[in-house]
Amino acid sequence: MSKPSLLRRIFGAIWNGITRIRLALSNILFLVMLVLLYLFFVGGAPEPLPKKAALLLNPAGVVVDQKSQADPLQAMLGSPSPADQEVLLQDIIAAIDTAAKDPAINSLVMELDYLVYVGLSKTQEIARALEAFSATGKPIVAVGDYYTQDQYLLASHADAILMHPMGAVGLEGYSSYRNYFREALAKLSVNMHVFRAGEYKSAAEPFLRDDMSPEEKKVTERWLQLLWRQYTAMVERGRDLSAGAVDAYVNQYASGMATHGGDSAQMAMQAGLVDEIYHHSEANQYLAEMVGATDEDGLYEAVQFEHYLFRKHPLGHLGDGEGQRIAVITARGNMLPGEQPPGNIGADTLAQQIRVTAEEEDVAAIVLRIDSGGGSVFAAEVIRQQLLEARASGLPVVVSMGSLAASGGYYIAAEADEIWATPATLTGSIGVFAAFPTLEELLQRLGVYTDGVGTTELAGSLRLDRPLNPQIAASITHAIDFTYRKFLQIVAEGRDMSLEEVDALARGRVWSAEDALEHGLLDGLGSLEDAIEVAAARADLKEYRVDYIEPYRSPRELLLQQLAERLGNLGWWRPSAATVGLSGLLRPVAQAAAEIGSLQDPAHLYMRCISCGSAN
């Protein structure tokens, strides 16, 4: 047998080396998975909870009604942004409620430095739990280096607020500012084709104008003022300040800083916004004396709220009590056709949840928790039809609106037995729009031309490199008008109003919950808990269990989700205060990018309120 050539031996050696490296990497990955599984199932064996401790409320990231699908690899390596971290609203409330009844928990400490966003509406729901906790006589203390406006609203419900000497309370008020692209699109020779029903449907305004229209300014200023009035009232009530004190602090910030020689901490304390100015060691001593116990490191004894909740309720949020179930189904995010992971509302995914839940014998009522500005018209219609079928089966359906339930979010709510919203919910935005660009002029400037033939007058009409066909434009206009009329009809029938009454409230106009209740778009103001009680009453239940329905996941998806959450709870990654602040600044950019990716309706028709989320 002849000896292999030198070139063949070289390539053979390279291939053998690659094979060995591949096997080594596979073995390393297998060992890593074994370690992770050990940590998940065995290595994280819980230690006994302390006999005397504070409940530590230290949410890191964004507080949401439903968590998005987690990635175990990302959880292990570290999230690129604190804004990607999510904390479940019901986890916070359930931990506080449980701790209020636990004799081993003698106080509650809020460390909010890593809280990116919670919003006025969700804070109002957390505040109810904090007030019930405080009613037991247990103290609540907030401690932080610097309080953002969002963080401070939650902190204002504490009995005492501690802040670092170099800290500040950063209040500025609510605003709604957007970028407008008409001139830029003209300079780029991009033709943006926009169709809408409702003069207040502002989702398309950035493509048509260089500024906010007078009509939109009027509407936006109204709900901004109402939300800010709620914010200031909550702070002034919590801090026992006179009416107008918060506005005075904000509007006279520069003169106040001058008076205090640039010392923002002393300025905040003088204004009554904080109680004590402490360095970290001093704050720890204060808290240790309050709790009456310290850990092995000399820090005040505390149990992190998510760990505490897991130990007390390892099986999740199946409520206490006996009897039939009140099923809570969450609809959070943009409405998209088909199946979607948690974090978006997939029409087929949510419809299946509703259908399966309605078919279960021990389910007596459904509460649909909505936190959405809408999205695809097609997706909204699929969901609405499934809710109608649930009602037709005899089940009461009650809607609980979270921070936002507008446009498509209101479309799916309109025919529920009752609609409840938090006082800070934004809703309405009853309107429809379509928007898409054509690039023929831009391409011609670059020397690119489009030409050819088709078998009909519509063939090739949907190409971006051709002018918009007049027949297509007319067809879209008719489709917009039809969908808008259908929207009005659905609201009219669901709310027992005339078409003329609904049209006067519609036209894309955004309403605060306070105004929406006055005009008959809502049945009451309250929390998710209130909506659950309404559903129980409609089902004639005195004893019941509350079951928070999770989207279906395969065994593999469920394992990966649990693994990702467990890795996150191990604390391998923690945001810095600087990255939290940066994430807050970048939120509008991330939201704008997400909006572009959400335009997936098969007919390019949308019921979407984009500006609603700017303040809440």
C-alpha positions as CSV (number, residue, x, y, z in Angstrom):
1,M,0.0,0.0,0.0
2,S,1.4,3.4,-1.0
3,K,2.0,6.0,1.6
4,P,-0.5,9.0,1.6
5,S,0.8,12.1,0.0
6,L,2.1,15.0,2.2
7,L,-0.8,17.2,1.3
8,R,-3.3,14.5,2.3
9,R,-1.5,13.9,5.6
10,I,-1.6,17.7,6.3
11,F,-5.4,17.9,5.6
12,G,-5.9,14.7,7.6
13,A,-4.1,16.2,10.6
14,I,-6.1,19.4,10.3
15,W,-9.4,17.4,10.2
16,N,-8.4,15.3,13.1
17,G,-7.5,18.4,15.1
18,I,-10.9,19.9,14.3
19,T,-12.6,16.7,15.3
20,R,-10.8,16.6,18.6
21,I,-11.7,20.3,19.3
22,R,-15.3,19.6,18.4
23,L,-15.5,16.7,20.7
24,A,-13.8,18.6,23.5
25,L,-16.2,21.5,23.1
26,S,-19.2,19.1,23.1
27,N,-17.9,17.5,26.3
28,I,-17.4,20.9,27.9
29,L,-20.9,22.0,26.9
30,F,-22.2,18.7,28.3
31,L,-20.4,19.3,31.6
32,V,-21.7,22.8,31.8
33,M,-25.2,21.6,31.3
34,L,-24.7,19.0,34.1
35,V,-23.5,21.8,36.4
36,L,-26.5,24.0,35.5
37,L,-28.9,21.1,36.1
38,Y,-27.3,20.4,39.4
39,L,-27.6,24.1,40.4
40,F,-31.2,24.1,39.3
41,F,-32.4,20.9,41.0
42,V,-29.9,20.2,43.8
43,G,-27.3,22.8,44.3
44,G,-29.8,25.5,45.1
45,A,-31.3,23.7,48.0
46,P,-33.1,26.4,50.0
47,E,-31.7,27.5,53.4
48,P,-34.2,28.1,56.2
49,L,-35.8,31.6,56.1
50,P,-34.6,33.8,59.0
51,K,-36.9,34.0,62.0
52,K,-36.7,37.8,62.0
53,A,-36.1,39.8,58.9
54,A,-37.3,42.5,56.5
55,L,-38.9,41.8,53.2
56,L,-36.5,43.3,50.6
57,L,-38.4,44.8,47.7
58,N,-35.6,45.3,45.2
59,P,-37.0,44.8,41.6
60,A,-34.3,45.0,38.9
61,G,-35.5,45.9,35.4
62,V,-39.1,46.6,34.2
63,V,-42.2,45.6,36.0
64,V,-44.6,43.8,33.7
65,D,-47.9,41.9,33.8
66,Q,-46.4,39.0,31.9
67,K,-42.7,38.1,31.4
68,S,-41.3,37.7,27.9
69,Q,-39.8,34.4,26.9
70,A,-36.4,34.1,28.6
71,D,-33.1,32.9,27.0
72,P,-31.1,30.6,29.3
73,L,-27.8,31.5,27.5
74,Q,-28.5,35.2,27.8
75,A,-29.4,34.7,31.5
76,M,-26.1,32.9,32.1
77,L,-23.8,35.3,30.2
78,G,-25.6,38.5,31.3
79,S,-28.2,40.7,29.8
80,P,-26.9,43.5,27.7
81,S,-29.3,46.0,29.2
82,P,-31.2,46.3,32.5
83,A,-34.3,47.1,30.5
84,D,-34.3,43.5,29.3
85,Q,-34.8,42.3,32.9
86,E,-38.4,41.8,33.8
87,V,-40.2,41.5,37.1
88,L,-43.7,40.2,37.4
89,L,-46.2,42.7,39.0
90,Q,-48.1,39.9,40.7
91,D,-44.9,38.6,42.2
92,I,-44.4,41.9,43.9
93,I,-48.0,42.1,45.2
94,A,-48.1,38.5,46.3
95,A,-44.8,38.8,48.2
96,I,-46.0,41.9,50.0
97,D,-49.4,40.4,50.8
98,T,-47.8,37.2,52.1
99,A,-45.3,39.0,54.2
100,A,-48.0,41.2,55.8
101,K,-49.4,38.0,57.5
102,D,-46.0,36.5,58.3
103,P,-44.8,37.1,61.9
104,A,-41.2,36.4,60.8
105,I,-41.3,39.5,58.6
106,N,-41.3,42.6,60.8
107,S,-40.7,45.3,58.2
108,L,-40.3,46.1,54.5
109,V,-37.3,47.7,52.8
110,M,-37.5,49.1,49.3
111,E,-34.1,49.3,47.4
112,L,-35.1,50.8,44.1
113,D,-31.8,51.8,42.5
114,Y,-32.1,49.0,39.9
115,L,-35.7,49.6,39.0
116,V,-35.9,50.8,35.4
117,Y,-39.6,51.3,35.0
118,V,-42.9,50.4,36.7
119,G,-45.2,53.2,35.7
120,L,-48.1,55.0,37.4
121,S,-50.7,52.4,36.8
122,K,-48.8,49.5,38.2
123,T,-47.5,51.6,41.1
124,Q,-51.1,52.3,42.1
125,E,-51.7,48.5,42.3
126,I,-48.6,47.9,44.3
127,A,-49.5,50.8,46.6
128,R,-52.7,48.9,47.7
129,A,-50.5,46.1,48.9
130,L,-48.1,48.4,50.6
131,E,-51.0,50.2,52.4
132,A,-52.3,46.8,53.6
133,F,-48.8,45.9,54.8
134,S,-48.5,49.2,56.7
135,A,-51.9,48.7,58.3
136,T,-50.4,45.7,60.2
137,G,-48.1,48.1,62.0
138,K,-44.9,47.0,60.3
139,P,-42.7,49.8,59.1
140,I,-41.8,50.5,55.4
141,V,-38.5,52.2,54.6
142,A,-37.1,53.2,51.2
143,V,-33.4,53.5,50.7
144,G,-31.5,54.6,47.6
145,D,-28.7,56.6,46.2
146,Y,-30.7,58.5,43.6
147,Y,-34.5,58.4,43.0
148,T,-35.8,58.7,39.4
149,Q,-39.3,60.0,39.0
150,D,-40.6,56.5,38.5
151,Q,-38.7,55.1,41.5
152,Y,-39.7,57.9,43.8
153,L,-43.5,57.4,43.3
154,L,-43.1,53.9,44.8
155,A,-40.7,55.2,47.5
156,S,-43.3,57.8,48.5
157,H,-45.4,55.1,50.1
158,A,-42.7,54.3,52.7
159,D,-42.9,55.5,56.3
160,A,-39.3,56.9,55.9
161,I,-37.1,57.6,52.8
162,L,-33.3,57.5,53.1
163,M,-31.0,58.9,50.5
164,H,-27.2,59.2,50.0
165,P,-25.6,62.6,50.6
166,M,-24.7,62.8,46.9
167,G,-28.1,61.7,45.7
168,A,-31.2,63.6,44.4
169,V,-34.8,63.2,43.7
170,G,-35.2,63.6,39.9
171,L,-38.7,64.8,39.3
172,E,-39.6,66.5,36.0
173,G,-43.2,65.8,35.1
174,Y,-44.8,63.9,32.3
175,S,-44.3,64.6,28.6
176,S,-45.0,63.2,25.2
177,Y,-42.4,64.1,22.5
178,R,-41.9,62.3,19.2
179,N,-39.7,62.6,16.1
180,Y,-41.4,63.8,12.9
181,F,-40.0,62.6,9.5
182,R,-41.9,64.4,6.8
183,E,-39.0,66.6,5.7
184,A,-36.4,63.9,6.1
185,L,-38.5,61.5,4.0
186,A,-38.9,64.2,1.3
187,K,-35.2,64.8,1.2
188,L,-34.6,61.0,0.9
189,S,-37.3,60.9,-1.9
190,V,-39.3,58.3,0.1
191,N,-43.0,58.5,-0.5
192,M,-44.9,57.5,2.6
193,H,-48.5,56.5,2.0
194,V,-50.8,56.9,5.0
195,F,-54.5,56.1,5.3
196,R,-56.4,56.6,8.6
197,A,-59.9,56.9,10.0
198,G,-60.1,59.5,12.8
199,E,-58.6,62.9,12.9
200,Y,-57.1,62.1,16.3
201,K,-55.4,58.9,15.1
202,S,-51.9,60.3,15.5
203,A,-49.9,57.1,14.9
204,A,-49.2,58.2,11.3
205,E,-48.6,61.9,12.1
206,P,-44.8,61.5,12.2
207,F,-44.8,60.6,8.5
208,L,-47.0,63.5,7.4
209,R,-45.9,66.4,9.5
210,D,-42.9,68.1,11.0
211,D,-44.7,68.8,14.3
212,M,-47.6,67.7,16.5
213,S,-51.0,68.7,15.2
214,P,-53.0,71.1,17.3
215,E,-55.7,68.4,17.7
216,E,-53.2,65.9,19.0
217,K,-51.6,68.5,21.3
218,K,-55.0,69.2,22.9
219,V,-55.8,65.5,23.5
220,T,-52.3,64.6,24.7
221,E,-52.1,67.6,27.0
222,R,-55.4,66.6,28.6
223,W,-54.3,63.0,29.6
224,L,-50.8,64.1,30.5
225,Q,-52.2,66.6,33.0
226,L,-54.6,64.1,34.5
227,L,-51.8,61.5,35.0
228,W,-49.5,64.1,36.5
229,R,-52.2,65.2,38.8
230,Q,-52.5,61.6,40.0
231,Y,-48.8,61.4,40.5
232,T,-48.5,64.6,42.5
233,A,-51.5,63.7,44.6
234,M,-50.0,60.3,45.5
235,V,-46.7,61.8,46.5
236,E,-48.2,64.7,48.4
237,R,-50.6,62.4,50.3
238,G,-47.8,59.9,51.0
239,R,-45.4,62.5,52.2
240,D,-48.0,64.7,54.0
241,L,-47.1,67.7,51.8
242,S,-49.4,70.6,50.9
243,A,-51.1,70.6,47.5
244,G,-48.8,72.0,44.9
245,A,-45.6,71.1,46.7
246,V,-44.4,68.8,44.0
247,D,-45.0,71.2,41.2
248,A,-43.2,73.9,43.2
249,Y,-40.2,71.6,43.7
250,V,-40.0,70.9,40.0
251,N,-40.7,74.4,38.6
252,Q,-38.3,76.1,41.1
253,Y,-35.6,73.4,40.8
254,A,-32.9,75.8,39.6
255,S,-33.5,78.4,42.3
256,G,-33.7,75.7,44.9
257,M,-30.4,74.3,43.9
258,A,-28.9,77.8,44.1
259,T,-30.4,78.3,47.6
260,H,-28.8,75.1,48.8
261,G,-25.4,75.7,47.1
262,G,-26.0,72.9,44.6
263,D,-26.6,70.3,47.3
264,S,-29.5,68.3,45.7
265,A,-29.8,66.0,48.7
266,Q,-30.3,68.8,51.2
267,M,-32.7,70.5,48.8
268,A,-34.9,67.3,48.6
269,M,-34.9,66.9,52.4
270,Q,-35.8,70.6,52.9
271,A,-38.7,70.1,50.5
272,G,-39.9,67.1,52.5
273,L,-39.2,64.5,49.9
274,V,-36.8,62.5,52.0
275,D,-36.4,62.0,55.7
276,E,-32.7,61.2,56.3
277,I,-29.4,61.7,54.4
278,Y,-27.2,58.7,55.1
279,H,-24.1,57.1,53.8
280,H,-24.4,53.4,53.1
281,S,-23.0,52.3,56.5
282,E,-25.3,54.7,58.3
283,A,-28.3,53.5,56.3
284,N,-27.4,49.9,57.1
285,Q,-27.2,50.7,60.8
286,Y,-30.6,52.4,60.7
287,L,-32.1,49.4,59.0
288,A,-30.4,46.9,61.3
289,E,-31.8,48.6,64.3
290,M,-35.3,48.7,62.8
291,V,-35.2,45.0,61.8
292,G,-33.5,44.0,65.0
293,A,-31.3,41.4,63.3
294,T,-28.2,41.3,61.1
295,D,-26.7,38.6,58.9
296,E,-23.2,37.1,59.0
297,D,-21.8,40.1,57.1
298,G,-23.2,42.6,59.5
299,L,-25.9,43.8,57.1
300,Y,-29.5,44.1,58.1
301,E,-31.4,40.8,57.9
302,A,-33.6,40.7,54.8
303,V,-35.2,38.2,52.4
304,Q,-35.3,39.2,48.8
305,F,-39.0,39.2,47.6
306,E,-38.7,36.8,44.7
307,H,-36.8,34.2,46.9
308,Y,-39.3,34.7,49.7
309,L,-42.3,34.2,47.3
310,F,-40.8,31.1,45.8
311,R,-40.3,29.6,49.3
312,K,-43.8,30.5,50.4
313,H,-45.6,29.6,47.2
314,P,-43.3,27.1,45.3
315,L,-46.2,26.1,43.0
316,G,-46.9,29.6,41.7
317,H,-49.9,31.9,41.9
318,L,-52.7,29.4,42.3
319,G,-54.8,31.3,44.9
320,D,-55.9,30.2,48.3
321,G,-59.4,29.0,48.9
322,E,-61.8,26.4,47.6
323,G,-64.3,26.0,44.9
324,Q,-64.3,26.9,41.3
325,R,-61.6,29.0,39.6
326,I,-61.5,32.5,38.3
327,A,-59.0,32.3,35.4
328,V,-56.8,35.3,34.8
329,I,-55.5,35.5,31.2
330,T,-52.9,38.1,30.3
331,A,-52.7,39.9,27.0
332,R,-49.5,42.0,27.0
333,G,-47.7,43.6,24.1
334,N,-48.3,44.2,20.4
335,M,-51.0,42.2,18.8
336,L,-49.6,40.0,16.0
337,P,-51.1,37.3,13.8
338,G,-50.4,33.6,14.5
339,E,-48.5,32.2,17.4
340,Q,-46.2,34.4,19.4
341,P,-44.0,33.9,22.5
342,P,-44.9,35.7,25.8
343,G,-44.1,39.5,25.5
344,N,-46.3,39.8,22.4
345,I,-49.9,38.9,21.9
346,G,-50.2,36.2,19.3
347,A,-53.7,36.0,18.0
348,D,-53.7,32.2,17.8
349,T,-51.8,31.8,21.0
350,L,-54.2,33.9,23.0
351,A,-57.3,32.5,21.3
352,Q,-56.2,29.0,22.2
353,Q,-55.6,30.1,25.8
354,I,-59.1,31.5,26.0
355,R,-60.7,28.5,24.3
356,V,-58.9,25.8,26.4
357,T,-59.6,27.8,29.6
358,A,-63.3,28.2,28.8
359,E,-63.7,24.5,28.2
360,E,-62.4,23.5,31.7
361,E,-65.2,22.5,33.9
362,D,-64.1,24.2,37.1
363,V,-63.6,27.6,35.5
364,A,-66.4,29.9,36.5
365,A,-65.3,33.2,34.9
366,I,-62.5,34.7,32.9
367,V,-60.7,37.9,33.7
368,L,-58.7,39.2,30.7
369,R,-55.9,41.5,31.9
370,I,-54.9,43.8,29.0
371,D,-51.7,45.8,28.7
372,S,-51.5,46.6,25.1
373,G,-51.8,49.5,22.6
374,G,-53.2,47.2,20.0
375,G,-51.6,46.2,16.7
376,S,-52.8,44.0,13.8
377,V,-56.5,44.4,12.9
378,F,-56.6,40.7,11.9
379,A,-55.1,39.6,15.2
380,A,-57.5,41.7,17.2
381,E,-60.5,40.2,15.4
382,V,-59.4,36.6,16.0
383,I,-59.1,37.3,19.7
384,R,-62.4,39.1,19.9
385,Q,-64.2,36.2,18.3
386,Q,-62.8,33.8,20.8
387,L,-63.9,36.0,23.7
388,L,-67.4,36.1,22.2
389,E,-67.4,32.3,22.1
390,A,-66.4,32.1,25.8
391,R,-69.2,34.4,26.7
392,A,-71.7,32.5,24.6
393,S,-70.8,29.4,26.6
394,G,-72.1,31.1,29.7
395,L,-68.8,32.3,31.2
396,P,-68.7,35.9,32.5
397,V,-65.8,37.7,30.9
398,V,-64.4,40.8,32.8
399,V,-61.6,43.0,31.5
400,S,-58.9,44.5,33.7
401,M,-56.9,47.2,32.0
402,G,-53.4,47.7,33.1
403,S,-51.2,50.7,32.1
404,L,-52.5,50.7,28.5
405,A,-55.5,49.2,26.7
406,A,-56.1,51.4,23.7
407,S,-57.0,50.9,20.0
408,G,-56.8,47.2,19.4
409,G,-56.6,46.8,23.2
410,Y,-60.0,48.4,23.5
411,Y,-61.3,46.5,20.5
412,I,-61.0,43.2,22.2
413,A,-62.3,44.6,25.5
414,A,-65.4,46.4,24.2
415,E,-67.8,43.4,24.4
416,A,-66.8,42.1,27.8
417,D,-69.4,41.9,30.5
418,E,-67.6,44.6,32.4
419,I,-64.5,46.7,31.8
420,W,-62.4,47.9,34.7
421,A,-59.2,50.0,34.6
422,T,-56.7,51.5,37.0
423,P,-57.1,55.2,37.5
424,A,-53.9,55.7,35.4
425,T,-54.9,53.5,32.5
426,L,-54.9,55.1,29.0
427,T,-57.6,53.7,26.7
428,G,-59.8,54.6,23.7
429,S,-57.8,55.5,20.6
430,I,-60.7,54.0,18.5
431,G,-59.4,54.3,15.0
432,V,-57.6,52.5,12.2
433,F,-54.6,53.3,10.0
434,A,-52.4,51.9,7.3
435,A,-48.9,53.2,6.4
436,F,-46.2,52.0,4.0
437,P,-43.5,53.6,1.9
438,T,-42.6,53.4,-1.8
439,L,-39.1,54.0,-2.9
440,E,-39.3,54.6,-6.6
441,E,-38.0,58.2,-6.5
442,L,-35.1,57.3,-4.2
443,L,-34.1,54.5,-6.6
444,Q,-34.4,56.8,-9.6
445,R,-32.0,59.3,-7.9
446,L,-29.6,56.4,-7.6
447,G,-30.1,55.5,-11.3
448,V,-32.3,52.5,-10.6
449,Y,-35.5,52.2,-12.7
450,T,-38.3,49.6,-12.6
451,D,-40.1,48.5,-15.7
452,G,-42.0,45.4,-17.0
453,V,-45.4,44.0,-17.8
454,G,-48.2,42.3,-15.9
455,T,-51.3,40.4,-16.8
456,T,-53.8,42.7,-14.9
457,E,-54.0,46.3,-13.8
458,L,-53.0,45.2,-10.2
459,A,-50.2,42.9,-11.1
460,G,-47.0,44.1,-9.4
461,S,-48.8,46.9,-7.6
462,L,-47.4,46.0,-4.2
463,R,-43.8,46.5,-5.0
464,L,-41.9,49.1,-3.0
465,D,-40.0,50.2,-6.2
466,R,-43.1,51.3,-8.0
467,P,-45.5,54.2,-7.5
468,L,-48.7,53.4,-5.5
469,N,-51.4,52.1,-7.8
470,P,-54.5,54.4,-7.5
471,Q,-56.7,51.3,-7.4
472,I,-54.7,50.0,-4.4
473,A,-55.0,53.4,-2.7
474,A,-58.8,53.5,-3.2
475,S,-59.1,49.9,-1.9
476,I,-57.1,50.6,1.2
477,T,-59.3,53.7,1.8
478,H,-62.4,51.5,1.6
479,A,-60.9,48.9,3.9
480,I,-60.0,51.5,6.5
481,D,-63.5,53.0,6.4
482,F,-65.1,49.5,6.7
483,T,-62.9,48.5,9.6
484,Y,-63.5,51.8,11.4
485,R,-67.3,51.4,11.0
486,K,-67.0,47.9,12.3
487,F,-65.0,49.2,15.3
488,L,-67.7,51.7,16.1
489,Q,-70.4,49.1,15.8
490,I,-68.6,46.7,18.1
491,V,-68.2,49.4,20.8
492,A,-71.8,50.6,20.4
493,E,-73.2,47.1,20.9
494,G,-70.7,46.3,23.7
495,R,-71.3,49.5,25.6
496,D,-75.0,49.9,24.8
497,M,-74.4,53.2,23.0
498,S,-75.5,54.7,19.7
499,L,-73.1,54.9,16.8
500,E,-73.2,58.7,17.0
501,E,-72.2,58.6,20.7
502,V,-69.3,56.3,20.0
503,D,-68.1,58.2,16.9
504,A,-68.0,61.4,19.1
505,L,-65.7,59.6,21.5
506,A,-63.7,57.8,18.8
507,R,-61.8,59.2,15.8
508,G,-58.5,58.0,17.3
509,R,-58.8,60.0,20.5
510,V,-56.9,58.8,23.6
511,W,-58.7,58.9,26.9
512,S,-57.5,58.8,30.5
513,A,-59.4,56.3,32.6
514,E,-61.1,59.1,34.5
515,D,-62.5,60.6,31.3
516,A,-63.3,57.2,29.8
517,L,-65.4,56.2,32.8
518,E,-67.3,59.5,32.6
519,H,-68.1,58.9,28.9
520,G,-69.2,55.3,29.4
521,L,-66.3,53.5,27.9
522,L,-65.5,51.8,31.3
523,D,-67.6,50.4,34.1
524,G,-65.3,51.2,37.1
525,L,-61.8,52.1,38.3
526,G,-59.8,49.6,40.3
527,S,-57.1,47.0,40.3
528,L,-56.9,43.5,38.9
529,E,-58.1,42.4,42.3
530,D,-61.3,44.5,41.9
531,A,-61.9,43.0,38.5
532,I,-61.5,39.5,39.9
533,E,-64.1,40.3,42.6
534,V,-66.5,41.6,40.0
535,A,-66.0,38.4,37.9
536,A,-66.7,36.2,41.0
537,A,-69.9,38.2,41.8
538,R,-71.1,37.7,38.2
539,A,-70.5,34.0,38.5
540,D,-72.3,34.1,41.9
541,L,-69.2,32.7,43.7
542,K,-68.5,33.3,47.4
543,E,-65.5,31.0,47.6
544,Y,-63.2,30.6,44.7
545,R,-59.6,30.2,43.6
546,V,-57.7,32.6,41.4
547,D,-55.6,30.9,38.7
548,Y,-53.2,32.9,36.6
549,I,-53.1,31.1,33.2
550,E,-49.7,30.8,31.6
551,P,-49.2,30.4,27.9
552,Y,-48.7,26.8,26.8
553,R,-45.1,25.7,26.6
554,S,-43.6,22.4,25.5
555,P,-41.7,20.5,28.2
556,R,-38.4,21.6,26.5
557,E,-39.6,25.3,26.5
558,L,-40.7,25.0,30.1
559,L,-37.4,23.6,31.2
560,L,-35.4,26.3,29.4
561,Q,-37.7,29.0,30.9
562,Q,-37.3,27.7,34.4
563,L,-33.6,27.3,33.9
564,A,-33.2,30.9,32.6
565,E,-35.2,32.3,35.6
566,R,-33.2,30.2,38.1
567,L,-30.0,31.5,36.5
568,G,-31.2,35.0,36.8
569,N,-32.1,34.5,40.4
570,L,-28.6,33.3,41.2
571,G,-27.5,36.9,40.9
572,W,-24.7,36.3,38.4
573,W,-25.5,39.6,36.8
574,R,-26.6,42.8,38.4
575,P,-27.0,46.2,36.7
576,S,-25.2,49.2,37.9
577,A,-27.0,52.4,38.7
578,A,-25.4,54.0,35.6
579,T,-26.7,51.3,33.3
580,V,-30.1,51.6,34.8
581,G,-30.1,55.4,34.0
582,L,-28.9,54.8,30.5
583,S,-31.5,52.2,29.9
584,G,-34.2,54.7,30.8
585,L,-32.8,57.1,28.3
586,L,-32.7,54.5,25.6
587,R,-36.2,53.1,26.2
588,P,-37.9,55.4,23.5
589,V,-35.3,54.2,20.9
590,A,-36.0,50.5,21.8
591,Q,-39.7,51.1,21.7
592,A,-39.5,52.7,18.3
593,A,-37.5,49.8,16.9
594,A,-40.1,47.4,18.3
595,E,-42.9,49.3,16.7
596,I,-41.4,48.9,13.3
597,G,-41.0,45.2,13.8
598,S,-44.6,44.8,14.9
599,L,-46.2,45.9,11.6
600,Q,-47.1,42.4,10.4
601,D,-50.8,42.5,9.6
602,P,-51.6,40.6,6.4
603,A,-53.8,43.4,5.1
604,H,-51.5,46.1,6.5
605,L,-54.3,47.5,8.6
606,Y,-53.6,48.5,12.2
607,M,-55.4,49.5,15.3
608,R,-52.4,50.8,17.3
609,C,-51.9,53.6,19.8
610,I,-48.2,54.4,19.6
611,S,-48.1,57.7,21.5
612,C,-50.0,56.3,24.5
613,G,-47.0,54.7,26.1
614,S,-44.8,57.8,26.2
615,A,-45.7,58.8,29.7
616,N,-47.2,55.6,31.2
